[in-house]
Amino acid sequence: MARNEQLIRQHKLLQLLEESRFGRTVNELKSDLVADLGLTTLHGRTVRRDMEALQAAGYDIQNEMVERGKVYKLGRNHTAVHEIAFSATELIALSIGRELLTPLMGTQYWQGIETFWNKVQEAIPEGVYEHYQRYRKVLYVSGTPSKTYAAQAGMLKTITRSILEHRVVEIEYKSVGRPATRRKIEPYALAVHQSSIYVVAAAPEVTDAAERLRNWKLDRFQHAQVTDDYFKPDSKVDLGKFLSKSIGIFSGESSTQVQIRLGARSAAYLKEDPWHPDQELQPINPKQPSSEDTSSTEQIDEPNVAADFLLTVPASHPRELLPKVLALGADAEVLSPPEYREAVASAIATLAERYGRPTE
């Protein structure tokens, strides 16, 4: 048995029982488990043992005899949330979080979000819900992602299962501008970054431990199939640390400290909307009053003002920094390291050549 196989089955059993209003028989649950988890065989005794384990853990799973046989279903303690008190403030926070997670729409994760959201709305007092509705009319969330992963829901189930079971996955992956390739990956986790879902996985053929773990964009998966091979996750991998090393989603065991000269206007933007929690922004080259012309009251009274700022920020690849720097125009200049500066200079030279030609 795989290390987490029992846990996966039991979690899926709870989902099936939550969705069933009139309960399910053991045979019905077995068929659903085989179909949803991609199992080859499953015995009814295994389903009963899983049910008993959940009951022993405190889940209120009841059974009764009906025309089609003995059915199992969740008791009232686990089918409603009326015992949880929600304030209007908590409901507002929950609704905003739901809107920000729209990329998950159509996936099994969104199903859980929607089910819980509907239960909460039904369970809270009418006065609390009315207050929530009035408040949301003055608080809007804009700029939420327009994409969803409904079309990749099947592959997402496959990858989630392989993560929990530590199974190798064979994928067909098509990078932008390149032909699709077939390869195997060892998935560790899923990450949501700026409206896109990424699979954090190791490439088995890479021998350098510092380069094995990479981020694979789910949009580029053409096909995903769980294999019969298992892998042992590296206990030294800290996914939280791995995903926070850079301003973007490019992977790498270590990040590079990039230094960028910014004008005062761009520096102000970076203070309002930082690129990374660990960025540093320091003033450089303060303007001094001119000693040649002291007759100007305006110059004498002018305080020292920082003309430029030095931004130091971690990055893993020039491509993740390029659009951010170009968006600031002439108000930003990459100083180091050389490969990052050259990447920006090359992009600017290409743009200058292109825009220097007359349009046809």
C-alpha positions, -999 to 999 in steps of 0.1 A, spaced: 0 0 0 12 35 -8 21 56 22 -9 79 19 -33 56 0 -56 51 30 -57 88 38 -66 96 2 -94 71 1 -109 82 34 -108 119 23 -125 110 -9 -151 90 10 -159 121 31 -163 141 -1 -187 115 -16 -208 114 16 -209 152 18 -223 154 -18 -249 127 -11 -282 138 3 -298 103 5 -266 83 12 -246 57 -7 -243 20 -5 -209 4 -1 -209 -8 -38 -218 28 -49 -190 42 -28 -166 16 -41 -175 24 -78 -170 61 -72 -137 56 -55 -124 34 -83 -135 60 -109 -123 91 -91 -90 78 -79 -81 58 -109 -78 25 -90 -77 -8 -107 -94 -28 -80 -110 -21 -46 -128 -45 -22 -160 -37 -4 -143 -47 29 -117 -20 24 -145 6 21 -161 -7 53 -128 -6 72 -123 30 60 -158 39 71 -151 24 106 -118 43 108 -136 76 101 -162 68 127 -135 60 153 -119 93 145 -151 111 155 -170 115 122 -207 111 125 -213 85 98 -247 69 100 -264 40 81 -299 29 75 -318 4 54 -336 15 23 -350 -2 -8 -316 -4 -25 -299 -17 6 -278 -3 35 -267 33 28 -242 54 46 -244 92 51 -231 119 73 -251 128 103 -263 163 111 -232 172 130 -212 170 98 -237 183 72 -244 217 86 -223 246 100 -251 261 122 -230 257 153 -203 281 140 -210 317 147 -200 340 118 -198 378 121 -204 401 91 -167 410 92 -157 373 89 -182 368 61 -167 398 42 -132 384 45 -144 349 34 -162 363 3 -131 384 -7 -109 353 -4 -133 334 -25 -132 360 -53 -94 360 -53 -94 322 -58 -114 322 -91 -85 305 -110 -95 274 -91 -130 275 -106 -140 242 -121 -115 222 -100 -121 200 -70 -108 228 -48 -134 252 -60 -161 227 -53 -151 227 -17 -150 265 -16 -185 268 -32 -200 241 -9 -187 258 22 -197 293 10 -233 281 3 -235 264 37 -223 296 54 -248 317 37 -276 294 47 -265 291 83 -259 327 93 -287 349 108 -306 370 84 -295 402 100 -258 393 97 -263 385 60 -281 417 53 -253 437 69 -228 418 48 -247 426 16 -249 463 24 -212 464 32 -201 446 0 -219 474 -20 -191 498 -8 -162 473 -10 -153 458 -44 -125 435 -56 -112 443 -90 -83 429 -111 -92 393 -102 -80 367 -127 -102 360 -157 -88 325 -163 -99 293 -148 -86 257 -148 -119 240 -154 -105 224 -186 -75 210 -166 -96 196 -137 -89 160 -147 -52 165 -149 -53 184 -116 -69 154 -99 -42 132 -113 -14 154 -101 -29 159 -67 -32 121 -63 4 116 -73 16 143 -48 -2 125 -20 10 91 -30 45 102 -40 40 87 -75 60 96 -106 39 113 -133 45 110 -170 35 143 -187 34 158 -222 47 194 -217 47 222 -243 67 252 -234 60 285 -253 76 284 -287 88 248 -284 74 215 -295 58 193 -269 80 168 -251 72 137 -230 90 134 -197 86 122 -161 83 144 -130 82 138 -93 55 162 -80 59 178 -45 31 204 -44 9 229 -63 14 266 -62 -9 295 -72 11 325 -85 -5 355 -101 -37 336 -113 -17 306 -126 -13 272 -111 22 256 -111 33 221 -102 64 221 -80 82 189 -91 116 174 -94 131 163 -127 144 128 -121 170 130 -149 187 161 -133 215 150 -111 224 184 -96 204 186 -64 203 224 -67 186 223 -100 162 192 -97 132 211 -83 114 232 -108 80 249 -113 59 236 -142 30 257 -154 -2 237 -155 -14 255 -187 13 238 -206 4 203 -196 -10 184 -227 -14 151 -208 -6 137 -174 -7 101 -163 3 85 -130 28 57 -133 34 27 -112 67 41 -100 71 57 -66 97 83 -54 111 93 -21 107 131 -14 138 149 -4 133 157 33 156 187 30 132 205 6 115 235 22 88 244 -3 79 277 15 115 288 13 119 276 -22 88 295 -35 98 328 -17 133 332 -30 125 353 -60 101 380 -72 86 356 -97 79 319 -102 112 309 -118 128 282 -98 162 278 -85 180 267 -53 195 301 -48 185 336 -60 206 365 -73 206 399 -57 199 424 -85 206 461 -81 185 486 -100 189 524 -100 154 541 -97 142 576 -101 122 591 -72 89 585 -90 96 548 -96 109 544 -61 77 558 -47 58 531 -67 80 504 -53 73 516 -18 36 513 -24 37 480 -42 69 461 -33 82 434 -57 94 412 -29 92 412 10 130 412 12 137 440 -12 158 470 0 154 505 -12 180 531 -3 185 567 -14 217 576 -34 231 607 -50 213 634 -29 209 667 -46 228 696 -30 221 733 -32 242 750 -59 272 770 -44 275 791 -75 242 809 -72 233 818 -37 210 846 -48 181 823 -55 161 819 -23 144 789 -39 178 771 -41 190 781 -7 158 770 11 155 737 -9 163 707 14 184 678 3 163 656 -20 173 621 -32 176 622 -69 179 584 -72 173 552 -52 191 519 -52 168 489 -53 182 455 -43 158 426 -49 162 388 -53 155 372 -87 161 338 -102 161 346 -139 164 378 -160 130 370 -177 110 375 -145 127 409 -139 125 421 -175 88 431 -178 89 449 -144 120 470 -153 107 478 -188 74 489 -173 93 517 -155 108 530 -187 138 553 -185 132 557 -147 149 524 -141 184 511 -149 197 476 -140 232 480 -126 242 444 -117 248 415 -122 260 418 -158 237 391 -173 206 409 -160 218 443 -173 226 427 -207 192 411 -209 174 444 -204 198 462 -228 192 436 -255 154 440 -252 157 477 -254 180 475 -285 155 452 -302 126 476 -294 146 506 -305 153 490 -339 117 479 -343 102 513 -335 128 531 -355 114 515 -387 84 531 -404 52 511 -402 41 495 -435 
